[in-house]
Amino acid sequence: MQETFATHRVDNQPPPFGACNIWMDDAGLREAVFREGGETFAPQLVEYGQVAGTRLLQLADDAHRDRPRLIAYDAYGRRLDRVEFHPAYHEVMGTAIAHGVAGWSWAQPQPGAHVVRAALSYLHYQGEPGSSCPLTMTHAGVPVLRQNPALREWADKAAAPHYDPRFVPIHDKQGVTLGMGMTEKQGGSDVRSNSTRATPLAAIGEYLLVGHKWFFSAPMSDGFLVLAQAPGGLSCFLLPRWRPDGTVNALRLLRLKDKQGDWSNASSEVEFENAWACLIGEEGRGVATILEMVMLTRLDCMLGSAGLMRMALRRVLHHVSHRHAFGKRLLDQPLMRNVLADLALESEAATALALRVAGAVDRAPQDPHEAALARVATAIGKFWICKRASMVAAEAQECVGGLGYIEESGMPRLFRQSPLNAIWEGCSNIQCLDVLRALGREPETGEALGAELQAAAGHDPHFDTVLQAGLAQLAAGTDEAGARALVERLALLLQGATLLRAGHPLAAHWCASRLGGHTACFGGLASAEAIEAALARVGV
Ligand SMILES: Cc1cc2nc3c(=O)[nH]c(=O)nc-3n(C[C@H](O)[C@H](O)[C@H](O)COP(=O)(O)OP(=O)(O)OC[C@H]3O[C@@H](n4cnc5c(N)ncnc54)[C@H](O)[C@@H]3O)c2cc1C
C-alpha cells in the first residue's frame, strides 16, 4: 500500500475496518442467547457471525451506494412495475434466507428457535440493515398466513431457506418473500382510516382491491399482507404479485421513496387497480389479524437497533484504538474512555433486553407469563431501544471525529439508518400508548411485568429504589400525556432486571448509572471501576 505522498506520509490513521466474526466477539449476545435457551443452535450462529462480519459488510457498500431503481415501463410504454437492485442486494438476501434469518423459527419448531432467529436477525442488521426489512416481514408474515389453510403453500415457502428474486408465480418458486401494506396517505398510525376498498368476488374469500398505499416497502416481494375496507370492516388480505390464474396482478408501483437512509431497501408508493386478494381471518378483524405479524416485526426493530448500537461501537473501538491525539491513543484518553464505556453499557443492556423479549416470544405458546410479558415488553423495548439507537449512532459518529461524517467511514450509513426503527412499525408515541392499552385491557400483562421486575429485587440498591417508585406508578396508571415517562421508567427497570437476574458483570454499574442518576449525554459515568469493567467487556 502506497503511504507516501510528495508532501506527506499517511500517518496516524487506522487501518481499514477489519472483518471479523461478530458472534464470537460479542460476549453479551452469546450469553443472552444461551440464557434464553438458544444454545442448541450455536454452530449456526458461529457460521452466520462470520458471514455477517465479513461478506455481508462488503456487499452492503455496493447495495447502499447503487440504490434500487423503479422500472415502471418498458421501452414501448408497457407497464413493468419492477424494481432493479444491485446484484450485491440479491446476494445478501440469498445468503440471509439460506441461513434462516427469515425462516429459522418456523423451519426448526423447537424450543430456542425464536431466540436463534432473533440472534441471526441481530447479526444480519450489523452486516446489511436495509435487507432486514423484507427479511423480517417474510419471517413475521408466516403465522398470519397459517391462519388460512388455503395459503399453506405461501406459509411453507415463506419459511423455506430459498431466495428466488425472479418475477414468476409462486408455483415456480421454492421460496417466497413477503411485504406489508398498511400505511395510507391519510393515516399510518391510525390504520383504521384506511380507505382502500375490498369488494368480494363470487368465490368465497376472494376480493378485488381498489386504493393506494403511501408506504410499501420491498415492493418486489411475492406477496403482501394488506389492510383494506371490506363490507364487514377493515380486513387483512394476502395480495400476491401474480393472480392464481397466472396473470400479473394489478399492483402499480408509482414511485420509490427518496429516503434519508435504508438505501439498499426499496420503499414505494403503490396503487391497487382491482388487484386480486385473498382474505385472511374474518372480515372486520384486520387489525387483530395483522397484529401477530406486527408484534414480530416490532421485536426485530428492537433487535436491529441493538445490533446497530453494537456495530457503531465496534467501528468506534477500531478507530480509537489506532488514532492518537495529544500524545496518546484516543482509547487511552480518560474522557474518551468514559464515553466509550458508556456506549458499551448502553449496547450491552439493549442486547440483553432484546434477547429477553425474544426468549419470551419463544416460550409464549407454552407459558402464559411469558406470553403476557412478550405482549407488553415488545412495546416497551421497541420504544426504548429504537429511541436510544439514534443517540448511540450520533455519539459514535463524533468519536470518529471528522472522518465519522465521511461516507467511507461507515458512520453516516449507521447514523442515517438509526432513527428508522423508531418510526416504522408504530412510532414511539404509538408504542407508549400500546403499553397503556395492554396494561388497561389485558391485566395479565401488568402482572407479568410486575413479577418480572420483582424477581430482580434485593440485589441492587439503585434498582430497589426505582422499583418501588415504578411499581407504584404502574399501579396508579397514567393518562396519555404521561405515557412516555411511565414507559421510559419501565424500560429502564426491565433492562436492570434482565441484567441483575442474569448476573451480568455490568449489572451493578448499569444500575448505578441508569437508575442512580445519569447525565443527559454519554460519557458521564461516575466511577472508574464502571469504566474499566464496561471496556473490559468489549475487549479493551
Ligand atoms: C422507510 C419507511 C418504510 C416504510 N415501509 C412501510 C411498509 O412497508 N408498509 C407500511 O404499511 N408502512 C410502512 N412505513 C410507514 C410507517 O409504518 C409509518 O410512517 C408510521 O407508522 C407512522 O405513520 P405516519 O407516517 O402516517 O405518521 P402519523 O400517523 O401521522 O404520525 C406522526 C406522529 O404522530 C404521532 N402520533 C400519532 N397518533 C398519536 C396519538 N394518538 N398520540 C400521540 N402521538 C401520536 C406518531 O407517534 C408520530 O410521531 C414505512 C415508513 C418508512 C419511513
The ligand as an SDF file (V2000), in Angstrom:
LIG
                    3D

 53 58  0  0  0  0  0  0  0  0999 V2000
  -38.6720    3.9460    5.1490 C   0  0  0  0  0  0  0  0  0  0  0  0
  -40.0630    3.6080    5.5390 C   0  0  0  0  0  0  0  0  0  0  0  0
  -40.6190    2.4360    5.0700 C   0  0  0  0  0  0  0  0  0  0  0  0
  -41.9170    2.0890    5.4270 C   0  0  0  0  0  0  0  0  0  0  0  0
  -42.4530    0.9260    4.9520 N   0  0  0  0  0  0  0  0  0  0  0  0
  -43.7480    0.6190    5.2390 C   0  0  0  0  0  0  0  0  0  0  0  0
  -44.3660   -0.5690    4.7130 C   0  0  0  0  0  0  0  0  0  0  0  0
  -43.7240   -1.3670    4.0400 O   0  0  0  0  0  0  0  0  0  0  0  0
  -45.6630   -0.8000    4.9810 N   0  0  0  0  0  0  0  0  0  0  0  0
  -46.4040    0.0440    5.7430 C   0  0  0  0  0  0  0  0  0  0  0  0
  -47.5710   -0.2180    5.9450 O   0  0  0  0  0  0  0  0  0  0  0  0
  -45.8610    1.1790    6.2460 N   0  0  0  0  0  0  0  0  0  0  0  0
  -44.5530    1.4690    6.0250 C   0  0  0  0  0  0  0  0  0  0  0  0
  -43.9900    2.6110    6.5400 N   0  0  0  0  0  0  0  0  0  0  0  0
  -44.8490    3.5590    7.2120 C   0  0  0  0  0  0  0  0  0  0  0  0
  -44.6710    3.6670    8.7170 C   0  0  0  0  0  0  0  0  0  0  0  0
  -45.0810    2.4990    9.3570 O   0  0  0  0  0  0  0  0  0  0  0  0
  -45.4740    4.9030    9.1380 C   0  0  0  0  0  0  0  0  0  0  0  0
  -44.8310    6.0270    8.5790 O   0  0  0  0  0  0  0  0  0  0  0  0
  -45.5890    5.0500   10.6380 C   0  0  0  0  0  0  0  0  0  0  0  0
  -46.3870    4.0140   11.1520 O   0  0  0  0  0  0  0  0  0  0  0  0
  -46.1830    6.3980   11.0250 C   0  0  0  0  0  0  0  0  0  0  0  0
  -47.3250    6.6920   10.3000 O   0  0  0  0  0  0  0  0  0  0  0  0
  -47.4700    8.1000    9.5670 P   0  0  0  0  0  0  0  0  0  0  0  0
  -46.2770    8.3030    8.7220 O   0  0  0  0  0  0  0  0  0  0  0  0
  -48.7920    8.1670    8.9110 O   0  0  0  0  0  0  0  0  0  0  0  0
  -47.3900    9.1690   10.7250 O   0  0  0  0  0  0  0  0  0  0  0  0
  -48.5920    9.6750   11.6430 P   0  0  0  0  0  0  0  0  0  0  0  0
  -49.5210    8.5600   11.9350 O   0  0  0  0  0  0  0  0  0  0  0  0
  -49.1480   10.9070   11.0690 O   0  0  0  0  0  0  0  0  0  0  0  0
  -47.7920   10.0380   12.9700 O   0  0  0  0  0  0  0  0  0  0  0  0
  -46.9870   11.2140   13.0900 C   0  0  0  0  0  0  0  0  0  0  0  0
  -46.5420   11.3550   14.5330 C   0  0  0  0  0  0  0  0  0  0  0  0
  -47.6920   11.4870   15.3440 O   0  0  0  0  0  0  0  0  0  0  0  0
  -47.6210   10.5900   16.4240 C   0  0  0  0  0  0  0  0  0  0  0  0
  -48.9790   10.1940   16.8170 N   0  0  0  0  0  0  0  0  0  0  0  0
  -49.9230    9.5990   16.0510 C   0  0  0  0  0  0  0  0  0  0  0  0
  -51.0120    9.3660   16.7840 N   0  0  0  0  0  0  0  0  0  0  0  0
  -50.7680    9.8350   18.0280 C   0  0  0  0  0  0  0  0  0  0  0  0
  -51.5200    9.8960   19.2410 C   0  0  0  0  0  0  0  0  0  0  0  0
  -52.7510    9.3840   19.3280 N   0  0  0  0  0  0  0  0  0  0  0  0
  -50.9360   10.4440   20.3180 N   0  0  0  0  0  0  0  0  0  0  0  0
  -49.6880   10.9470   20.2750 C   0  0  0  0  0  0  0  0  0  0  0  0
  -48.9490   10.9240   19.1620 N   0  0  0  0  0  0  0  0  0  0  0  0
  -49.4740   10.3580   18.0500 C   0  0  0  0  0  0  0  0  0  0  0  0
  -46.7790    9.4330   15.9520 C   0  0  0  0  0  0  0  0  0  0  0  0
  -46.1670    8.7790   17.0530 O   0  0  0  0  0  0  0  0  0  0  0  0
  -45.7850   10.1640   15.0730 C   0  0  0  0  0  0  0  0  0  0  0  0
  -44.7130   10.6000   15.8600 O   0  0  0  0  0  0  0  0  0  0  0  0
  -42.6740    2.9590    6.2430 C   0  0  0  0  0  0  0  0  0  0  0  0
  -42.0990    4.1370    6.7290 C   0  0  0  0  0  0  0  0  0  0  0  0
  -40.8020    4.4500    6.3940 C   0  0  0  0  0  0  0  0  0  0  0  0
  -40.2120    5.7150    6.9110 C   0  0  0  0  0  0  0  0  0  0  0  0
  1  2  1  0
  2  3  1  0
  2 52  2  0
  3  4  2  0
  4  5  1  0
  4 50  1  0
  5  6  2  0
  6  7  1  0
  6 13  1  0
  7  8  2  0
  7  9  1  0
  9 10  1  0
 10 11  2  0
 10 12  1  0
 12 13  2  0
 13 14  1  0
 14 15  1  0
 14 50  1  0
 15 16  1  0
 16 17  1  0
 16 18  1  0
 18 19  1  0
 18 20  1  0
 20 21  1  0
 20 22  1  0
 22 23  1  0
 23 24  1  0
 24 25  2  0
 24 26  1  0
 24 27  1  0
 27 28  1  0
 28 29  2  0
 28 30  1  0
 28 31  1  0
 31 32  1  0
 32 33  1  0
 33 34  1  0
 33 48  1  0
 34 35  1  0
 35 36  1  0
 35 46  1  0
 36 37  1  0
 36 45  1  0
 37 38  2  0
 38 39  1  0
 39 40  1  0
 39 45  2  0
 40 41  1  0
 40 42  2  0
 42 43  1  0
 43 44  2  0
 44 45  1  0
 46 47  1  0
 46 48  1  0
 48 49  1  0
 50 51  2  0
 51 52  1  0
 52 53  1  0
M  END
$$$$
